[in-house]
Amino acid sequence: MGEVEIGKVTDFFAKPVAAGIELSGTLKVGDRVHIKGSTTDMEITVESMQVERASITEGKPGDLVGIKVPDRVRPGDTVYKVTE
């Protein structure tokens, strides 16, 4: 199992608990991601994703997407896609 860097957290929203991520790689609903930073370390499955409040199923490099997260993340945290 490996990990590929696919973006950085740019924003954190408390309600709903979500992360804004600037993608440098592709991300799809159903992908497993690992968000890591100095005080952040979580692995989640992407259940939904939005761009400017519109639901999408796939984000591409350059997109600024929002995904739900179970806990606080911080701007600058790195987002990795977990690969089999």
Sine and cosine of phi, psi and omega as CSV:
sin_phi,cos_phi,sin_psi,cos_psi,sin_omega,cos_omega
0.00,0.00,0.74,-0.67,-0.02,-1.00
-0.78,-0.62,-0.01,-1.00,0.01,-1.00
-0.68,-0.73,0.61,-0.79,0.03,-1.00
-0.82,-0.57,0.79,-0.61,0.02,-1.00
-0.92,0.39,0.77,-0.64,-0.02,-1.00
-0.79,-0.61,0.03,1.00,0.03,-1.00
0.22,-0.97,-0.05,-1.00,0.00,-1.00
-0.74,-0.67,0.58,-0.82,0.09,-1.00
-0.96,0.30,0.76,-0.65,0.04,-1.00
-0.94,-0.34,-0.46,0.89,-0.05,-1.00
-0.56,-0.83,0.40,-0.92,0.15,-0.99
-0.76,-0.65,0.73,-0.68,0.01,-1.00
-0.89,-0.47,0.75,-0.67,-0.05,-1.00
-0.99,0.17,-0.55,0.83,-0.03,-1.00
-0.70,-0.71,0.94,-0.35,-0.18,0.98
-0.94,0.34,0.34,-0.94,-0.03,-1.00
-0.93,0.36,0.95,-0.32,-0.09,-1.00
-0.53,-0.85,0.38,-0.93,0.04,-1.00
-0.90,-0.43,0.68,-0.74,0.18,-0.98
-1.00,-0.05,0.81,-0.59,-0.09,-1.00
-0.80,-0.60,0.78,-0.63,0.13,-0.99
-1.00,-0.01,0.89,-0.45,-0.10,-1.00
-0.99,0.12,0.66,-0.75,0.16,-0.99
-0.91,-0.40,-0.05,1.00,0.06,-1.00
-0.63,-0.78,-0.06,-1.00,0.01,-1.00
-1.00,0.03,0.51,-0.86,0.02,-1.00
-0.62,-0.79,0.73,-0.68,0.00,-1.00
-0.85,-0.53,0.45,-0.89,0.15,-0.99
-0.87,0.50,0.72,-0.70,-0.05,-1.00
0.98,-0.19,-0.31,0.95,0.05,-1.00
-0.93,0.37,0.51,-0.86,0.09,-1.00
-0.99,-0.11,0.76,-0.65,0.02,-1.00
-0.82,-0.57,0.45,-0.89,0.05,-1.00
-0.86,-0.50,0.88,-0.48,0.02,-1.00
-0.97,-0.26,0.85,-0.52,-0.12,-0.99
-0.73,-0.68,0.69,-0.72,0.08,-1.00
-0.44,-0.90,-0.20,-0.98,-0.06,-1.00
-0.89,0.46,-0.57,0.82,0.02,-1.00
-0.82,-0.57,0.17,0.99,-0.01,-1.00
-0.91,-0.42,0.69,-0.72,0.09,-1.00
-0.33,-0.94,1.00,-0.05,-0.01,-1.00
-0.65,-0.76,0.52,-0.86,0.06,-1.00
-0.85,-0.53,0.81,-0.59,-0.04,-1.00
-0.65,-0.76,0.33,-0.95,0.14,-0.99
-0.99,-0.14,0.75,-0.66,0.00,-1.00
-0.95,0.31,0.91,-0.40,-0.03,-1.00
-1.00,-0.10,-0.43,0.90,0.06,-1.00
-0.37,-0.93,0.38,-0.93,-0.06,-1.00
-0.54,-0.84,0.59,-0.81,0.00,-1.00
-0.72,-0.70,0.49,-0.87,0.18,-0.98
-0.80,-0.60,0.87,-0.50,-0.03,-1.00
0.74,0.67,0.76,0.65,0.06,-1.00
0.94,0.35,0.06,1.00,0.06,-1.00
-0.98,-0.20,0.74,-0.67,0.01,-1.00
-0.94,0.34,0.67,-0.74,0.07,-1.00
-0.74,-0.68,0.28,-0.96,0.03,-1.00
-0.96,-0.29,-0.26,0.97,-0.01,-1.00
-0.53,-0.85,0.73,-0.68,0.09,-1.00
-0.94,-0.33,0.50,-0.86,-0.03,-1.00
-0.84,-0.54,0.24,-0.97,-0.01,-1.00
-0.77,0.63,0.73,-0.68,-0.01,-1.00
0.99,-0.15,-0.33,0.94,0.02,-1.00
-0.95,0.31,0.54,-0.84,0.13,-0.99
-0.95,-0.32,0.96,-0.28,-0.10,-0.99
-0.93,-0.37,0.39,-0.92,0.10,-1.00
-0.90,-0.43,0.73,-0.68,0.09,-1.00
-0.76,-0.65,0.50,-0.87,0.06,-1.00
-0.96,0.28,0.65,-0.76,0.05,-1.00
-0.77,-0.64,0.47,-0.88,-0.05,-1.00
-0.98,0.19,-0.25,0.97,-0.09,-1.00
-0.44,-0.90,0.10,-1.00,-0.05,-1.00
-0.89,0.46,0.68,-0.73,0.19,-0.98
-0.84,-0.55,0.26,-0.97,-0.10,-0.99
-0.81,-0.58,0.59,-0.81,0.08,-1.00
-0.80,0.60,0.71,-0.70,-0.02,-1.00
0.99,-0.16,-0.27,0.96,0.08,-1.00
-0.88,0.48,0.58,-0.82,0.00,-1.00
-1.00,-0.05,0.64,-0.77,0.02,-1.00
-0.94,-0.34,0.82,-0.58,0.01,-1.00
-0.89,-0.45,0.62,-0.79,0.17,-0.99
-1.00,0.02,0.78,-0.63,0.01,-1.00
-1.00,0.09,0.81,-0.59,-0.03,-1.00
-0.94,-0.35,0.48,-0.88,-0.02,-1.00
-0.97,0.25,0.00,0.00,0.00,0.00
